[in-house]
Structure formats: C-alpha cells, structure tokens
Amino acid sequence: MQLDMMTMSAVDISVTAVLGLVLIFAWSNERRVHLVGWWGLAMLVEAASVVITAGGALANNELLVLLGASSMLFGCSLKWTASREFAMRPTNALWALLWPAAFLLPAIFLDSLRQAFILYSVLAAAINFGAAAALGRANDKRLISYWPAVVLLAVAGVASLAWIPFVVTAPFHEPRAAISSNWFSSVVLVVVVMRIALAFVVLAMAKQRQEMEQRLSALTDSLTGLPNRRALYESLDAFEEDIDVRTGPLSVLFFDLDHFKTINDTFGHETGDNVLKLFAATAHRCLARCSIVARMGGEEFAAVFSGEQSVAAELAEKVRTRFADRAATVDGQNICATVSVGVASDSGVPGDSSDLSALFRRADAALYAAKRLGRNRVECAESAQMADIETSRLAPRRVPVRRAKRGGRIALGA
C-alpha cells in the first residue's frame, strides 16, 4: 500500500511539533533535568525542517530541500548534545551547529540531489550513533531507562544508513520526484514512530533521574556530602541479606570528634561546620575505596569495613593522624581538633558473629574506652566481654537496634 506523501508530511509535522511542545511544557514545570527541554526544542526544529523540506520539494526548489535537511541535522545534533549532557559528558551547544554546516557546505556543490541525500544519511547516522554511545557510556547504570534510549538511537542510526540503497536505486533527479518515490513515505512513517517512542523514553529517563536524585538526597548528609545514618542502615540491611555469601570478616569503626562542643562555643558554628567537613573529607579519602563511611549525626561518624580488625585499626589510625595534622589550623585559627575511634570486628567472636547490632555495640564500647583513656586514640574491642562491660554505661543512640523483620529483611533503626 502506497501512503500519500502529503498526508504523511502533515502527520509528521503535527506529531513532532505537539510532542516538542509537550516536552518543553514538562521541562518548564521541573527544570532540573535539561534533557527534556533540549529534546523538546530539537523536535520543534525537526518539525520546522519538515515544513521547509516539504515546501522545497513541492516548489521543486533544491536549495530549500537542502536547507530543510541541514535544519533536520541541527535538530538531531541538539539531541546528541542533550544526551551527552544527561550522561554527565557536557558539550558546548555551539558544537551542534557543526553537523548542519558539515552537510550544507558540501551539499551545495555536489553534482546531484542523490549525493546530498547520501551525505545526509551518513551524518544523521553518525549523530544518532554518537548520542547512543554517550548514553551507553554513562557512569550511572542505575537508570534502566538509558538502555531503551540507547537501542532506539542505535536503530535510528541504522535506519539512516538503510536509506542509502533506496537513494542510490531510486529514479529521481529533482526534489519533487524524490518525495513522490514509493519508499519515501514509508521512511517518514518509521521516523515518526521512532520520534514518538524516543519522546516517551526521554520523559521516563527524566522521571527516573529525578526519583534517583530525590532518593540520593534523602540518603546524603547535606553538610558533609557523606551518606547519612539511614543510608548506612540500608547498607547494613544488604550485608544482612548477603551474610551467607560473605566469607571475610566485617569490621565497624566509630569516630567521635573530641571536645567538639567546645570548638563550637569557642570558634563559632561556621568553624565547627568546617571542622566536620574537613573530617568527612579526610575519612572519605582514607576509607572510601574499602568501606562505607557515613555521618551518624552531630560529631559522630561510622564506617563499615570488609576486612580484619587489625587492618581496620590501621586505617582508623591513618584517619586519626591525618585529621589531627589537617585540623591543627582551620580558617586561620589554631583549632587542634582530634578524633577518638573505636574498632570492632566479627572475626573470632563467640556466638552469632552475623549480628551487626552486636558488632556496632562492641565498636561503640571501644569508642567509649578511647574517650575514657584520654581521647585522640584508637581502641579495639578485643573481646565480647569488654563490650558487655562498657555498653552498660553507654547511651544507645549511636547503635543500630533491631526492629521487626520485613519480608525476611532485618530493619535497623536508631
């Protein structure tokens, strides 16, 4: 069945323009994800390019057809720019002008419209493959909606290259004959379907990115940028679930900045905040590769380390000494801030070594011992007996307490 080219062009223009307006409206309500706005603008450019191309074909004006094709490439290149920005590989938007220029300047001097179509197909395929590659190499693989977009963009690239055999074999020598070819209306139909699918995928990507950012914000301490108490507890839930798989020992490190209230009272809360940020940066730099580091609240921090207690103690000492060196002077003032650390491991502990709450209590007991023995030191929980003695004197606010199991998972709370 041969589709009427004028009807297909009208459908292409209206559908593309409406989708572009919908995307821009969605972006105007929530401007945190620029992908949606860029994509909507690109679709409006593409709708305008179809108007120019169809008008040039009806008027049998080859220059207008070339201008329409170059503006279509500009719309595609805006999508490429948006994809790179969304994948955290930002590119200056002015680079999007290079693609239509790379088509229009040579196309004017080519011998035939057929050669111009071939050049357009190659460039359109390169742009779509580039956008697919940008999303495929994105660092954040948690967004599963990346992959439908990658597939659709790759298919669009293949479809662009598939036009070349039709262009080579089609018997046309002028624009009006080109758009009246039997295959051209089918190509337009495929393009419209692809645009609709990609528009919905883009909306899904934006929504998933927003949800992920909101969740990340809920799990991040706003002052230090470290995971917060809730994030640490969720990580502990994962450790509980994988307890049968985990073969190595698990260690917990508790940190408490010494005399922090005095620092706040003496030097002010802004300096106190800077001390907290300095410690967070030091702990993250020393421990991020091998453990989960979190701010538990106030001047208290914790880390969960997959390894022996002796290794955890060495890392804790590294954090302690480096923080003491860096916090000797803060904001030009002699602060001399220090930290006390308690370390505990589940290796060699009698009873249920998989009880993370007990492990946290032992680390908290070791921290209490470090405070009692003079501060600015690292103490290890050598035995469960020490934990029983010391935890009787502790406020339990740092220690995760078991609540009820939910669907087989053990929930932890403050």
N, C-alpha and C positions, 0 to 999 in steps of 0.2 A: 504494500500500500504506500503510495507516494503522499507525503504530507505537504500541505500548502505552505510554501516558504513565508509568505506574508503573515499568515496566521501564527506560524512558529516564531517569527521575529517579534510579533506583538506579545505573545506569551512570554518569550524570553525577556523582553524589556520590562513588562509589568511585574513578573515574578521577581526578577533580580532587583528592581527598584523597591518593591514592597519589602523584601527581605532586608535590603540595606537599611531602609528606614526603621524597621523593627529592631535591628541590631543597634543602630545608633540611639534609638529611644531607650533600649535596655541599658546601654552604656551610660546614658545621661542620668539614669536613676542610681547607678552604682559605678563610679568611675575608677574603682580600684584596679580593675582588670582592663587594660587598654586594648587587649586583643579584640574585644567585641567592637569597640569603636573603630579601630583600624579596619576590621573586616567589613563593617557596615559601609564605611567610606569607600573601600575598594569595590564593593558591589554596586554602589551608586555610580562610580566611574565606569564600571563594566556596562551598566545599563545605558549610560550615555554613549559609550563606544559602539554599542549595538545600533543605536539610533544613527550615529554618524556612518557606520559601515553600511547599514541597510539603505540609508538615503543616498550614499555614494553609488551603491550598486544599481538602484533604480534610476539614478541620473546618468548611469554609465560613466561616472567620474572616478578614474583610477586613483587620483590623489586623495579624494575623500575616503576611499576604501583604505588606503594606506594609513591615513590619519586615524581612522577608526581602529585599525589593527594595532597601531602603536599605543593608543589610549587603552586598549584592552590589555596590552602587556604592562602598562603602567598600573592598572588595577591589580593584575596578578602579582606584580612586584611589591605592591603595598601589602598583600597577603604574606609574601615572603618576609618582608620587614616585620610584620606583626608576629609571625611565627618565631622569628629569631628573638624578638623582644620577650615573648611569652616564655621561651625556653631559656631565658636569662643570658642570651647572647645578643645584646642590643647592637643595632646597626643604625647609622645616621640615615634618616628618612630620605635625604637627598640622593642616596645611592639608588633609590627606586627609579630615579629618572634615567639612569644609565641604560636600563633594559629597553625602554621605548626608543631611546636615542640610538642604541646599537641596532635596532631594526630599521627605523625610519631613514637614517642617513644612507645606508647602503641600498635600501629598497628603492629609493628614488632613481638610482642609477642602474638598477637591474634591467635586463632586456625584456622580461615578461612578468606578468602578474603571477604566473605559476611559480617562478623562482622566489618571488616575495612571500607567497604562501608557505613555501618550504622553509624559508628563513624564519618566518613567524612560528611555525610548528616547532622548530628546533629550540628557539628561545623560550617559548611557552613551556616546553617540556623541561628545559633546564631550570626555569623558575620553580615549577611545581616540585621537581626532584629536590631542589635546594631547600624549599620550605619543609618537605617531608624529612630531609636529612637533619635540619635544625631541630625539629621536634623529636626525632628519633635519638638524637644525641643529648637530649635534655637531661640535666642531672637528677631531676626529681622524677623517679619512676613510679611514685605512688599514684600519680594521676593516670588511671587506666584509660581515660578518655583521650589521652595522647594518641593511642595506637589506632583507633578508627580514623583519626585525622591523618596520621602518617600513611595509612593504607589508601585512603581516598585521594590524598595528594599524589601519591605514587601512581595510582590508577589514572589520575588526570594527566600526569606526565606521559604515561604510556599511550593514552588516548590521543594526546597531541602528536606524538610521533606516528601514530597509526593513520593520521590524516595524510601523511606524505604519499603513500601509494595511491590514494584516491586523487590527490592533486596531480600526480605525475600522469595518471591514466585518463583523467577527465578531459574531454574535448572542449575546452573553453579558451578563449583568447581575450575576453573582455569581462568586466565585473558583472554585468547583468547575466551573462551565461554562467558565471561561476555560482551565483546563489541559486540559480534555477536548476543546477545539477541534482540528480536523484539522491546523491549521498549527502548533500549539504544540510537538508532539513533533518536528516537522521542524526547528524553530528550535533546540530543545535539542540535536539531533544536530549541527547546524552549530556550535553553541557548543562542544561537546565536542571536535570536530575542531580548531577554532581553538585551544583551550587546549592540546591535545597538541602541535600544531605550534609554538606560541609557547614552550612549556616547553623543547623541544629547541633552538630558536633561542637562547633565553636561555643555555642551557648552552654552546652554541657561541660565543656572544659572550663569555662569561666566560673560556672557554679561550683564545680568540684574544687577549683583553686581557692575560691572564697571560703568554702567549708573547711578546707585544709588549713588555711591561714587563721581562721577563727579557732579551730582546734589547737593549732600551734600556739596561738596567743594565750589560750586558756591553760596551756601546759608550760608556759615560759614565765620566769620571773622578770618583771618589767624593768627592774633596776639593773640587774647584772647580766641579763640575757641567758642565764643558765636555766635548765629545766627546774620547775618548782617541785614542791612536795608531792603534788598529785601526779606529776609526770614520773617521779621516782617510784611511787607506789604502783603505777601501771607497769613500769618496767619490772618491778618485783613480781607482779602477777604473772608476767611472761616467764620469769625464772621459775616460779612455782609450777607452771604448766610444763616446762621443759626439764623438770628435775630428773626424770628418768633418762633423758638424753645426755644431760650434762655429766661429764666424767671427772672434771677437775674440781678443786676446792673453790669456795667462794669466800671473799673477804669483804668486810664493811669497814669504812673509815668515817669517823665522826670528827668534824672540825668545829671549834668554838673560838672566836676571836677573844683574846684576853682583854679584860677591862674596857670593853667596847663602850659601855655606858659613860665611863669617864672620858673617853675620847670625844663622844658626842657632846657631853656637858662642857668640856674644856675648849674644844676647837670648833664646835658647831656641827649641825646635822649635814651640811653640804660636804664638809671634810669627812664626816663619818661615812656618808654615801660613797665618797671617792675611795675610802679605805676598803669598803665592801666590794666595790667594782675592781679594785686592784687585787684583792684576794681571789675573786672569782676568775679573773684573767690568769692569775698565777696557777691556780688549781687546774683550770681548763688546759693550760699549756702543758702542765706536767702529767695530767691524768687522762686527757680526752681520748687518746689512742687505745687505752686499755680498760676504761671503766666508764660508768655513768656518774657524772658529777651534778649535784643539784643543791639548790638553796632551800633549806628546810624552813627558814623563817628567821627574821632578826639577824643575828650574827652567827647563826648556825648553818653549817653545810654538811653534806654527806656524799660519800662515793661508794659505789658497789663495784668491786674489782674481782674479775675471774682469775684467781691465782692464789698462790700460797701466802700465808700470813707474813712470812719473812720478806717476801717481795713487796707486799702491800706496805709493810713497815718502812722499807727503804724508800718507797715512793712518798709516803707520808712525811718522812724526814726531809726529802727533797723539797716538798711543798713548804714545809715549815721554815727551812733555812732560806729559800729563795724569797718567801714572803717577808721574812724579817729583814732581809737586805733591801728589798724594794720599798718596804713600808717604813724604813727609818726616817725618810723625809717625804711628806705628802703635801702638795700645794705650798711648797716652800717652808713648811713647818716641821719641826722635829717631833714626829708622832711616835716613832719607835714601837709601832704596833706589832704584836706577835700572835701566834695561834697555838692552841693546845689540840692534840689529836689522840683519839682512841681508835685502836685497831683490833678487829676480831675476825677469826676465820672459822669455818665449819669443819676444817680438817682436824682429825684426832680428837673430836669432841664426842663423849659418850652420849647415847640417846639418839634422838631424832635430829640428825645433822641437817635435814632439809627444812627445819623450822626457821624461816627467815626472821620471824618476830623475836625468837630467842637469840638469833645471831645479832640483831640490832640491839637487844638489851645488853649483850656482852660488850659490844663496841661502845655503847653509852656508859657502861660501867668503867671501861678502860679510860674513857674521856674524863670521867669523874676523878679517877685516880691521877690522871695527868694534872688536873686542876689542883687536887689536894697536895700533890708533891711539888708544887711551885710554878706551874704553868710553863708555857713556851717549851713544850716537850712532847714526845710521842710515847704513848704507853700501849702495850699489847695485852689483850685478855688471854692470859696463858692457860686458864682452866675455867671450867664451868663453875667451880667452887668460888672463884673470885667474883664471878658475875652474880652469884646468889647473895654474896656478902654485900656487894656495892649497890646492886639495883634496889635494895630495900631502902636506900637513902635518896633515891633519885626521883625527881618529878618525871612522869612518863611522857611528857609532851613531845620528845624527840623520837619516841619509839613507836613503830607501826604496830597497831593492835589488831588482831584478827576479828573480823566481824563474821557475817554469815557467808556460806558458800553460795555463789550464784551460778547455777548451771554447771557445777563441777569446778568453778574457779574460786579461789580464796581471795576475798576482797580485803584490802588493807586500808586502814584509816588512821587518822591521828588520834 
